[in-house]
Amino acid sequence: MQPPADPSFACDDAFPGRHVLRLIRRAVERHRLDLGGLCVLTEAGVGYRRVTPVIAGLAGASAVYAVARDSYAAPRREAEEQTRHLCDLAGLGERVRIVANRLQAGLGEVDIVTDLPGVRPIDEAVLRNIAEGAAVTLMKGVAHWRAADVDAATCRRRGVAVAGVDEDGVDLYRFLPDVAVWGLLRLGVAVAGSVVVVAGDGPAWSKVARGLADAGARVLVAAPEGAGRVSLCGAAKVADALPQALADGVLGETDALVLCPADPEMRTIGPRGWIEAAALAAAAPHLAVVSLSGETDRHGLAGAGLRSWPGAGDPAPLEVLPAPLIEVHTAGLKVGEVMARARRRGSSSLAAEQAAAAEAHAELLPKDLTAVARR
């Protein structure tokens, strides 16, 4: 559980509630989110994860059911208190109803189901009871979808539209430089004047490299892109991938390593990963490691004497600030809105998903669900 001193977990003036509400209203306007006449099932959370029911309420939802449950971050009571604090600050009153589990919600009136942890699993027990024409929105990109969390096969069988958020389309990666700086500062690395290796293989590394370079770091990139594109980010290419940078001795001359693979399940450091923690420590025993995506062997890094962030019990990288969560969850609710309204107009679930792809930043699951499912 987070220490009480963390202001994001507060239920008083230490929590930047007015700022959070300002960000929510701006995001609702930017995405043209209008949930009038629609009922939403989502989670009650702690920290900045409490924002989603408030987004739905301020976007005009007729009712919001927010599920509060025990989690790794905090007991259910704290999720209830923290979510209610922000709801009261927003003046939402009883429009947000906090319940102890998803089956206690009025499922028969629910039009939009979010796949957030408090609601999952979205399975037969939920899908057979939600309103006809309801939609399930994946609040992240399709790469994060797991069949155990959202039974997409049953969604299709029952005609429930389901789609995710195009994280690149909403430019979610624009927040990653801020998060990288957060992590580096937590590890005692001043960005200005430091040498930082950014390793990645997707769309995120270029945002991170440019942001760190603009903040005064000398940025070296290990990515499969050409040197010309890397230079446009204010950085220098040193390798196609992290193992090559390690073999060439680059890491021994750097202060920090920032990891941002495209696959959220990619093992970057550890057994069967990009590199082993022991090899990294042998080459650069002073190195600070920031992981913005993927999986790292935290115990191996600690055992090798390397500092790393996030650590056990820390929020996920995109949860340390309110803006990234507000952006992606507002976009996710917009995807749900478009699908739910299309279904109300008589569109099929498939047509509703395609409408979300055309009218909102939606990413569709493939026809072959086994292509992305993780068993």
C-alpha positions as a LaTeX table, in Angstrom:
\begin{tabular}{lrrr}
\hline
Residue & $x$ (\AA) & $y$ (\AA) & $z$ (\AA) \\
\hline
Met1 & 0.00 & 0.00 & 0.00 \\
Gln2 & 1.20 & 3.51 & $-0.78$ \\
Pro3 & 2.43 & 5.61 & 2.14 \\
Pro4 & $-0.12$ & 8.14 & 3.40 \\
Ala5 & 2.31 & 10.97 & 2.64 \\
Asp6 & 1.76 & 10.46 & $-1.09$ \\
Pro7 & $-0.66$ & 13.31 & $-1.95$ \\
Ser8 & $-2.25$ & 11.35 & $-4.79$ \\
Phe9 & $-3.72$ & 9.04 & $-2.13$ \\
Ala10 & $-5.05$ & 11.80 & 0.09 \\
Cys11 & $-8.69$ & 12.63 & 0.84 \\
Asp12 & $-8.10$ & 16.24 & 1.81 \\
Asp13 & $-6.55$ & 19.39 & 0.42 \\
Ala14 & $-3.26$ & 17.53 & $-0.12$ \\
Phe15 & $-4.88$ & 15.78 & $-3.08$ \\
Pro16 & $-4.75$ & 18.02 & $-6.19$ \\
Gly17 & $-8.46$ & 17.54 & $-6.74$ \\
Arg18 & $-9.21$ & 20.88 & $-8.42$ \\
His19 & $-6.39$ & 20.31 & $-10.87$ \\
Val20 & $-7.60$ & 16.76 & $-11.58$ \\
Leu21 & $-11.14$ & 17.98 & $-12.24$ \\
Arg22 & $-9.80$ & 20.66 & $-14.58$ \\
Leu23 & $-7.89$ & 18.01 & $-16.53$ \\
Ile24 & $-10.99$ & 15.81 & $-16.69$ \\
Arg25 & $-13.21$ & 18.59 & $-18.03$ \\
Arg26 & $-10.62$ & 19.46 & $-20.68$ \\
Ala27 & $-10.34$ & 15.81 & $-21.75$ \\
Val28 & $-14.12$ & 15.39 & $-21.91$ \\
Glu29 & $-14.34$ & 18.45 & $-24.14$ \\
Arg30 & $-11.39$ & 17.41 & $-26.31$ \\
His31 & $-12.81$ & 13.94 & $-26.95$ \\
Arg32 & $-16.39$ & 15.26 & $-27.22$ \\
Leu33 & $-17.42$ & 12.65 & $-24.71$ \\
Asp34 & $-21.20$ & 12.69 & $-24.15$ \\
Leu35 & $-22.56$ & 9.88 & $-22.01$ \\
Gly36 & $-26.00$ & 11.41 & $-21.56$ \\
Gly37 & $-28.59$ & 8.67 & $-21.18$ \\
Leu38 & $-25.97$ & 5.93 & $-20.79$ \\
Cys39 & $-25.06$ & 3.88 & $-17.72$ \\
Val40 & $-21.43$ & 2.94 & $-17.05$ \\
Leu41 & $-19.86$ & 0.12 & $-15.04$ \\
Thr42 & $-16.29$ & 0.90 & $-14.00$ \\
Glu43 & $-14.00$ & 0.73 & $-10.96$ \\
Ala44 & $-13.51$ & 2.75 & $-7.82$ \\
Gly45 & $-9.79$ & 3.13 & $-7.31$ \\
Val46 & $-7.05$ & 4.62 & $-5.19$ \\
Gly47 & $-4.53$ & 7.24 & $-6.17$ \\
Tyr48 & $-5.31$ & 8.62 & $-9.59$ \\
Arg49 & $-7.19$ & 5.46 & $-10.53$ \\
Arg50 & $-10.21$ & 7.05 & $-8.86$ \\
Val51 & $-10.74$ & 9.35 & $-11.87$ \\
Thr52 & $-12.77$ & 7.06 & $-14.16$ \\
Pro53 & $-16.20$ & 7.24 & $-12.49$ \\
Val54 & $-15.76$ & 11.00 & $-12.26$ \\
Ile55 & $-14.95$ & 11.23 & $-15.97$ \\
Ala56 & $-18.15$ & 9.31 & $-16.72$ \\
Gly57 & $-20.21$ & 11.44 & $-14.35$ \\
Leu58 & $-18.91$ & 14.75 & $-15.67$ \\
Ala59 & $-19.58$ & 13.51 & $-19.22$ \\
Gly60 & $-23.26$ & 13.25 & $-18.28$ \\
Ala61 & $-23.73$ & 9.52 & $-17.64$ \\
Ser62 & $-27.19$ & 8.82 & $-16.24$ \\
Ala63 & $-25.66$ & 6.48 & $-13.68$ \\
Val64 & $-22.21$ & 5.17 & $-12.85$ \\
Tyr65 & $-21.55$ & 1.98 & $-10.92$ \\
Ala66 & $-18.03$ & 1.97 & $-9.47$ \\
Val67 & $-16.75$ & $-1.33$ & $-8.08$ \\
Ala68 & $-14.51$ & $-1.04$ & $-5.03$ \\
Arg69 & $-12.52$ & $-4.13$ & $-4.14$ \\
Asp70 & $-9.41$ & $-5.10$ & $-2.23$ \\
Ser71 & $-6.28$ & $-4.83$ & $-4.38$ \\
Tyr72 & $-2.51$ & $-4.92$ & $-4.13$ \\
Ala73 & $-2.58$ & $-1.13$ & $-3.73$ \\
Ala74 & $-5.15$ & $-0.74$ & $-0.95$ \\
Pro75 & $-8.13$ & $-2.33$ & 0.80 \\
Arg76 & $-11.64$ & $-1.79$ & $-0.56$ \\
Arg77 & $-12.47$ & 0.77 & 2.13 \\
Glu78 & $-9.76$ & 3.10 & 0.86 \\
Ala79 & $-10.95$ & 2.75 & $-2.74$ \\
Glu80 & $-14.44$ & 3.72 & $-1.57$ \\
Glu81 & $-13.21$ & 6.71 & 0.45 \\
Gln82 & $-10.84$ & 8.06 & $-2.17$ \\
Thr83 & $-13.33$ & 7.69 & $-5.02$ \\
Arg84 & $-16.15$ & 9.25 & $-3.02$ \\
His85 & $-13.89$ & 12.18 & $-2.08$ \\
Leu86 & $-13.32$ & 13.08 & $-5.74$ \\
Cys87 & $-16.96$ & 12.44 & $-6.66$ \\
Asp88 & $-18.09$ & 14.81 & $-3.92$ \\
Leu89 & $-15.57$ & 17.41 & $-5.03$ \\
Ala90 & $-17.04$ & 17.14 & $-8.55$ \\
Gly91 & $-20.58$ & 17.51 & $-7.20$ \\
Leu92 & $-21.76$ & 14.20 & $-8.63$ \\
Gly93 & $-23.77$ & 13.16 & $-5.58$ \\
Glu94 & $-25.55$ & 9.83 & $-5.90$ \\
Arg95 & $-25.03$ & 9.60 & $-9.67$ \\
Val96 & $-21.94$ & 7.53 & $-8.84$ \\
Arg97 & $-22.91$ & 4.45 & $-6.84$ \\
Ile98 & $-20.03$ & 2.58 & $-5.23$ \\
Val99 & $-20.60$ & $-1.17$ & $-4.93$ \\
Ala100 & $-18.56$ & $-4.01$ & $-3.45$ \\
Asn101 & $-18.53$ & $-6.19$ & $-6.57$ \\
Arg102 & $-19.64$ & $-6.11$ & $-10.19$ \\
Leu103 & $-22.65$ & $-8.37$ & $-9.60$ \\
Gln104 & $-24.07$ & $-5.87$ & $-7.09$ \\
Ala105 & $-24.34$ & $-3.26$ & $-9.84$ \\
Gly106 & $-27.58$ & $-2.83$ & $-11.75$ \\
Leu107 & $-26.22$ & $-4.82$ & $-14.68$ \\
Gly108 & $-29.52$ & $-4.77$ & $-16.55$ \\
Glu109 & $-29.20$ & $-1.03$ & $-17.11$ \\
Val110 & $-25.46$ & $-0.95$ & $-17.92$ \\
Asp111 & $-24.61$ & 0.26 & $-21.44$ \\
Ile112 & $-20.81$ & 0.54 & $-21.17$ \\
Val113 & $-18.54$ & $-1.86$ & $-19.29$ \\
Thr114 & $-14.91$ & $-0.90$ & $-18.78$ \\
Asp115 & $-12.31$ & $-3.64$ & $-18.41$ \\
Leu116 & $-10.53$ & $-2.03$ & $-15.47$ \\
Pro117 & $-9.21$ & $-4.30$ & $-12.68$ \\
Gly118 & $-12.11$ & $-3.62$ & $-10.32$ \\
Val119 & $-14.59$ & $-4.90$ & $-12.89$ \\
Arg120 & $-12.71$ & $-7.87$ & $-14.29$ \\
Pro121 & $-13.26$ & $-10.60$ & $-15.20$ \\
Ile122 & $-15.86$ & $-9.64$ & $-17.76$ \\
Asp123 & $-17.24$ & $-13.10$ & $-18.28$ \\
Glu124 & $-20.52$ & $-14.91$ & $-18.80$ \\
Ala125 & $-21.78$ & $-13.79$ & $-15.38$ \\
Val126 & $-21.59$ & $-10.17$ & $-16.51$ \\
Leu127 & $-22.29$ & $-10.51$ & $-20.21$ \\
Arg128 & $-25.55$ & $-12.40$ & $-19.84$ \\
Asn129 & $-26.97$ & $-9.71$ & $-17.52$ \\
Ile130 & $-25.98$ & $-6.36$ & $-19.06$ \\
Ala131 & $-28.39$ & $-4.32$ & $-21.14$ \\
Glu132 & $-29.16$ & $-5.41$ & $-24.67$ \\
Gly133 & $-26.88$ & $-3.51$ & $-26.99$ \\
Ala134 & $-24.24$ & $-2.89$ & $-24.30$ \\
Ala135 & $-20.57$ & $-2.53$ & $-25.20$ \\
Val136 & $-17.29$ & $-3.48$ & $-23.54$ \\
Thr137 & $-14.43$ & $-1.04$ & $-23.86$ \\
Leu138 & $-10.83$ & $-2.09$ & $-23.32$ \\
Met139 & $-9.26$ & 0.89 & $-21.58$ \\
Lys140 & $-5.86$ & 0.20 & $-23.11$ \\
Gly141 & $-4.61$ & $-1.01$ & $-26.46$ \\
Val142 & $-5.42$ & $-4.48$ & $-27.78$ \\
Ala143 & $-1.90$ & $-5.65$ & $-26.90$ \\
His144 & $-2.94$ & $-5.52$ & $-23.23$ \\
Trp145 & $-6.07$ & $-7.65$ & $-23.72$ \\
Arg146 & $-6.17$ & $-11.03$ & $-22.01$ \\
Ala147 & $-8.90$ & $-13.60$ & $-22.54$ \\
Ala148 & $-8.98$ & $-14.26$ & $-18.79$ \\
Asp149 & $-9.88$ & $-10.60$ & $-18.21$ \\
Val150 & $-12.40$ & $-10.07$ & $-21.01$ \\
Asp151 & $-14.12$ & $-13.07$ & $-22.61$ \\
Ala152 & $-14.19$ & $-11.56$ & $-26.09$ \\
Ala153 & $-15.39$ & $-14.83$ & $-27.63$ \\
Thr154 & $-18.53$ & $-14.71$ & $-25.48$ \\
Cys155 & $-18.91$ & $-11.00$ & $-26.32$ \\
Arg156 & $-19.04$ & $-11.93$ & $-29.99$ \\
Arg157 & $-21.38$ & $-14.85$ & $-29.42$ \\
Arg158 & $-23.78$ & $-12.62$ & $-27.48$ \\
Gly159 & $-23.51$ & $-9.65$ & $-29.85$ \\
Val160 & $-21.69$ & $-7.40$ & $-27.37$ \\
Ala161 & $-19.45$ & $-4.89$ & $-29.14$ \\
Val162 & $-15.88$ & $-4.81$ & $-27.82$ \\
Ala163 & $-12.91$ & $-2.63$ & $-28.80$ \\
Gly164 & $-9.84$ & $-1.06$ & $-27.25$ \\
Val165 & $-8.10$ & 2.31 & $-27.28$ \\
Asp166 & $-5.57$ & 3.15 & $-29.97$ \\
Glu167 & $-2.85$ & 4.39 & $-27.63$ \\
Asp168 & $-0.78$ & 5.78 & $-30.48$ \\
Gly169 & $-3.87$ & 7.46 & $-31.94$ \\
Val170 & $-4.52$ & 9.40 & $-28.71$ \\
Asp171 & $-0.79$ & 10.14 & $-28.47$ \\
Leu172 & $-0.57$ & 8.54 & $-25.06$ \\
Tyr173 & 3.20 & 8.28 & $-25.49$ \\
Arg174 & 3.55 & 12.05 & $-25.18$ \\
Phe175 & 3.42 & 11.59 & $-21.41$ \\
Leu176 & 6.27 & 9.09 & $-21.27$ \\
Pro177 & 9.10 & 11.65 & $-21.12$ \\
Asp178 & 7.55 & 13.10 & $-17.95$ \\
Val179 & 7.26 & 9.62 & $-16.48$ \\
Ala180 & 10.86 & 8.79 & $-17.45$ \\
Val181 & 12.03 & 11.96 & $-15.70$ \\
Trp182 & 9.96 & 11.00 & $-12.65$ \\
Gly183 & 11.64 & 7.60 & $-12.52$ \\
Leu184 & 15.13 & 8.98 & $-13.02$ \\
Leu185 & 14.70 & 11.54 & $-10.26$ \\
Arg186 & 13.38 & 8.84 & $-7.93$ \\
Leu187 & 16.64 & 6.98 & $-8.56$ \\
Gly188 & 18.79 & 10.04 & $-7.91$ \\
Val189 & 19.64 & 10.80 & $-11.55$ \\
Ala190 & 19.45 & 14.45 & $-12.60$ \\
Val191 & 18.37 & 14.48 & $-16.24$ \\
Ala192 & 20.30 & 17.56 & $-17.34$ \\
Gly193 & 23.89 & 16.60 & $-18.06$ \\
Ser194 & 23.33 & 12.84 & $-17.73$ \\
Val195 & 23.96 & 10.22 & $-20.39$ \\
Val196 & 20.90 & 8.03 & $-20.89$ \\
Val197 & 20.40 & 4.98 & $-23.10$ \\
Val198 & 16.84 & 4.57 & $-24.39$ \\
Ala199 & 16.07 & 1.05 & $-25.60$ \\
Gly200 & 12.87 & 0.15 & $-27.42$ \\
Asp201 & 11.32 & $-1.36$ & $-30.51$ \\
Gly202 & 8.01 & 0.45 & $-30.93$ \\
Pro203 & 6.50 & 3.93 & $-31.22$ \\
Ala204 & 7.35 & 5.05 & $-27.68$ \\
Trp205 & 11.14 & 5.29 & $-27.75$ \\
Ser206 & 11.23 & 8.35 & $-30.03$ \\
Lys207 & 8.97 & 10.37 & $-27.69$ \\
Val208 & 11.11 & 9.39 & $-24.71$ \\
Ala209 & 14.38 & 10.14 & $-26.49$ \\
Arg210 & 13.23 & 13.56 & $-27.65$ \\
Gly211 & 11.82 & 14.51 & $-24.26$ \\
Leu212 & 14.98 & 13.55 & $-22.39$ \\
Ala213 & 17.15 & 15.32 & $-24.94$ \\
Asp214 & 15.04 & 18.47 & $-24.60$ \\
Ala215 & 15.51 & 18.19 & $-20.81$ \\
Gly216 & 19.28 & 18.35 & $-21.23$ \\
Ala217 & 20.35 & 14.70 & $-21.32$ \\
Arg218 & 22.72 & 13.22 & $-23.83$ \\
Val219 & 20.55 & 10.45 & $-25.26$ \\
Leu220 & 21.85 & 7.26 & $-26.89$ \\
Val221 & 19.32 & 5.00 & $-28.60$ \\
Ala222 & 19.26 & 1.22 & $-29.02$ \\
Ala223 & 16.41 & 0.70 & $-31.49$ \\
Pro224 & 15.92 & $-0.85$ & $-34.94$ \\
Glu225 & 15.33 & 2.55 & $-36.62$ \\
Gly226 & 17.93 & 4.24 & $-38.78$ \\
Ala227 & 20.46 & 6.74 & $-37.48$ \\
Gly228 & 18.79 & 9.54 & $-39.43$ \\
Arg229 & 15.46 & 9.14 & $-37.70$ \\
Val230 & 17.17 & 8.84 & $-34.32$ \\
Ser231 & 19.04 & 12.09 & $-34.93$ \\
Leu232 & 15.72 & 13.87 & $-35.55$ \\
Cys233 & 14.92 & 13.12 & $-31.91$ \\
Gly234 & 18.07 & 14.90 & $-30.75$ \\
Ala235 & 19.73 & 11.56 & $-29.99$ \\
Ala236 & 22.45 & 9.32 & $-31.37$ \\
Lys237 & 21.96 & 5.74 & $-32.44$ \\
Val238 & 24.38 & 3.28 & $-30.79$ \\
Ala239 & 22.80 & $-0.10$ & $-31.56$ \\
Asp240 & 19.83 & $-1.88$ & $-33.09$ \\
Ala241 & 19.00 & $-3.51$ & $-29.75$ \\
Leu242 & 20.07 & $-3.51$ & $-26.12$ \\
Pro243 & 22.23 & $-6.67$ & $-26.25$ \\
Gln244 & 24.38 & $-5.07$ & $-28.93$ \\
Ala245 & 24.79 & $-1.91$ & $-26.85$ \\
Leu246 & 25.86 & $-4.06$ & $-23.90$ \\
Ala247 & 28.36 & $-6.02$ & $-26.01$ \\
Asp248 & 29.83 & $-2.81$ & $-27.43$ \\
Gly249 & 30.47 & $-1.38$ & $-23.96$ \\
Val250 & 28.06 & 1.53 & $-24.37$ \\
Leu251 & 26.29 & 1.01 & $-21.04$ \\
Gly252 & 29.46 & 1.36 & $-19.03$ \\
Glu253 & 29.66 & 5.00 & $-20.12$ \\
Thr254 & 26.05 & 5.89 & $-19.28$ \\
Asp255 & 24.21 & 6.98 & $-16.14$ \\
Ala256 & 20.82 & 5.41 & $-16.78$ \\
Leu257 & 18.90 & 2.99 & $-18.95$ \\
Val258 & 15.28 & 3.62 & $-19.96$ \\
Leu259 & 13.32 & 0.65 & $-21.33$ \\
Cys260 & 10.24 & 1.08 & $-23.53$ \\
Pro261 & 9.43 & $-2.07$ & $-25.55$ \\
Ala262 & 6.29 & $-2.16$ & $-27.68$ \\
Asp263 & 5.03 & $-5.42$ & $-26.16$ \\
Pro264 & 3.81 & $-4.83$ & $-22.59$ \\
Glu265 & 4.70 & $-8.44$ & $-21.74$ \\
Met266 & 8.21 & $-8.31$ & $-23.19$ \\
Arg267 & 10.83 & $-9.49$ & $-20.70$ \\
Thr268 & 13.55 & $-6.92$ & $-21.02$ \\
Ile269 & 15.88 & $-7.79$ & $-18.14$ \\
Gly270 & 16.02 & $-11.28$ & $-16.70$ \\
Pro271 & 15.95 & $-14.90$ & $-17.84$ \\
Arg272 & 14.85 & $-15.17$ & $-21.48$ \\
Gly273 & 14.86 & $-11.38$ & $-21.68$ \\
Trp274 & 16.92 & $-8.94$ & $-23.67$ \\
Ile275 & 19.78 & $-9.14$ & $-21.15$ \\
Glu276 & 20.47 & $-10.67$ & $-17.75$ \\
Ala277 & 20.63 & $-8.47$ & $-14.65$ \\
Ala278 & 24.03 & $-9.89$ & $-13.69$ \\
Ala279 & 25.52 & $-9.07$ & $-17.09$ \\
Leu280 & 24.13 & $-5.55$ & $-16.89$ \\
Ala281 & 25.57 & $-5.03$ & $-13.41$ \\
Ala282 & 28.95 & $-6.38$ & $-14.49$ \\
Ala283 & 29.11 & $-3.85$ & $-17.33$ \\
Ala284 & 27.65 & $-0.88$ & $-15.43$ \\
Pro285 & 27.40 & $-1.37$ & $-11.65$ \\
His286 & 26.37 & 2.28 & $-11.20$ \\
Leu287 & 23.45 & 2.16 & $-13.65$ \\
Ala288 & 19.90 & 3.29 & $-12.83$ \\
Val289 & 17.18 & 1.38 & $-14.71$ \\
Val290 & 13.76 & 2.86 & $-15.53$ \\
Ser291 & 11.18 & 0.53 & $-17.08$ \\
Leu292 & 8.30 & 2.27 & $-18.85$ \\
Ser293 & 6.91 & $-0.94$ & $-20.35$ \\
Gly294 & 7.57 & $-4.66$ & $-20.37$ \\
Glu295 & 8.72 & $-6.89$ & $-17.54$ \\
Thr296 & 11.98 & $-6.66$ & $-15.61$ \\
Asp297 & 13.51 & $-9.02$ & $-13.07$ \\
Arg298 & 13.30 & $-6.64$ & $-10.11$ \\
His299 & 14.72 & $-9.15$ & $-7.66$ \\
Gly300 & 17.60 & $-9.90$ & $-10.02$ \\
Leu301 & 18.37 & $-6.20$ & $-10.45$ \\
Ala302 & 18.29 & $-5.60$ & $-6.70$ \\
Gly303 & 20.41 & $-8.67$ & $-6.08$ \\
Ala304 & 22.96 & $-7.38$ & $-8.58$ \\
Gly305 & 23.07 & $-4.04$ & $-6.77$ \\
Leu306 & 21.28 & $-2.01$ & $-9.45$ \\
Arg307 & 18.66 & 0.65 & $-8.72$ \\
Ser308 & 15.42 & 0.31 & $-10.65$ \\
Trp309 & 12.01 & 1.96 & $-10.94$ \\
Pro310 & 9.18 & 1.16 & $-10.62$ \\
Gly311 & 9.69 & $-1.12$ & $-7.66$ \\
Ala312 & 7.32 & $-3.49$ & $-5.93$ \\
Gly313 & 4.25 & $-1.60$ & $-4.72$ \\
Asp314 & 4.86 & 1.42 & $-6.97$ \\
Pro315 & 2.08 & 2.54 & $-9.31$ \\
Ala316 & 2.40 & 1.58 & $-12.96$ \\
Pro317 & 4.39 & 4.20 & $-14.92$ \\
Leu318 & 1.35 & 5.85 & $-16.49$ \\
Glu319 & $-0.39$ & 6.06 & $-13.10$ \\
Val320 & 2.08 & 8.34 & $-11.33$ \\
Leu321 & 0.46 & 11.46 & $-12.86$ \\
Pro322 & $-3.25$ & 12.12 & $-13.41$ \\
Ala323 & $-3.05$ & 13.35 & $-17.03$ \\
Pro324 & $-2.10$ & 10.04 & $-18.73$ \\
Leu325 & $-4.84$ & 8.09 & $-16.96$ \\
Ile326 & $-7.42$ & 10.78 & $-17.64$ \\
Glu327 & $-6.47$ & 10.85 & $-21.32$ \\
Val328 & $-6.61$ & 7.12 & $-21.97$ \\
His329 & $-9.70$ & 6.50 & $-19.84$ \\
Thr330 & $-11.60$ & 9.37 & $-21.46$ \\
Ala331 & $-10.67$ & 7.93 & $-24.84$ \\
Gly332 & $-11.80$ & 4.50 & $-23.68$ \\
Leu333 & $-15.17$ & 5.82 & $-22.56$ \\
Lys334 & $-15.53$ & 7.57 & $-25.93$ \\
Val335 & $-14.98$ & 4.24 & $-27.68$ \\
Gly336 & $-17.69$ & 2.76 & $-25.45$ \\
Glu337 & $-20.04$ & 5.69 & $-26.15$ \\
Val338 & $-19.79$ & 5.32 & $-29.91$ \\
Met339 & $-20.38$ & 1.56 & $-29.76$ \\
Ala340 & $-23.31$ & 1.83 & $-27.34$ \\
Arg341 & $-25.05$ & 4.53 & $-29.38$ \\
Ala342 & $-24.50$ & 2.59 & $-32.61$ \\
Arg343 & $-26.12$ & $-0.46$ & $-31.03$ \\
Arg344 & $-29.06$ & 1.66 & $-29.89$ \\
Arg345 & $-29.53$ & 2.75 & $-33.51$ \\
Gly346 & $-29.82$ & $-0.89$ & $-34.50$ \\
Ser347 & $-26.29$ & $-1.52$ & $-35.74$ \\
Ser348 & $-24.76$ & $-4.95$ & $-35.31$ \\
Ser349 & $-21.95$ & $-5.38$ & $-32.81$ \\
Leu350 & $-19.45$ & $-5.59$ & $-35.67$ \\
Ala351 & $-20.79$ & $-2.40$ & $-37.25$ \\
Ala352 & $-20.65$ & $-0.70$ & $-33.83$ \\
Glu353 & $-16.99$ & $-1.65$ & $-33.47$ \\
Gln354 & $-16.25$ & $-0.31$ & $-36.94$ \\
Ala355 & $-18.07$ & 2.93 & $-36.08$ \\
Ala356 & $-15.81$ & 3.31 & $-33.05$ \\
Ala357 & $-12.76$ & 2.83 & $-35.28$ \\
Ala358 & $-14.06$ & 5.54 & $-37.62$ \\
Glu359 & $-15.41$ & 8.04 & $-35.07$ \\
Ala360 & $-13.21$ & 7.49 & $-32.00$ \\
His361 & $-9.68$ & 6.32 & $-31.35$ \\
Ala362 & $-10.64$ & 2.65 & $-31.29$ \\
Glu363 & $-8.41$ & $-0.34$ & $-31.92$ \\
Leu364 & $-10.26$ & $-3.52$ & $-32.92$ \\
Leu365 & $-9.58$ & $-7.05$ & $-31.86$ \\
Pro366 & $-8.67$ & $-9.33$ & $-34.77$ \\
Lys367 & $-11.12$ & $-11.88$ & $-36.13$ \\
Asp368 & $-8.81$ & $-14.60$ & $-34.85$ \\
Leu369 & $-8.77$ & $-13.91$ & $-31.13$ \\
Thr370 & $-5.98$ & $-16.41$ & $-30.53$ \\
Ala371 & $-3.64$ & $-14.05$ & $-32.40$ \\
Val372 & $-3.43$ & $-11.75$ & $-29.37$ \\
Ala373 & $-4.79$ & $-13.80$ & $-26.48$ \\
Arg374 & $-2.36$ & $-14.81$ & $-23.73$ \\
Arg375 & $-3.22$ & $-18.13$ & $-22.14$ \\
\hline
\end{tabular}
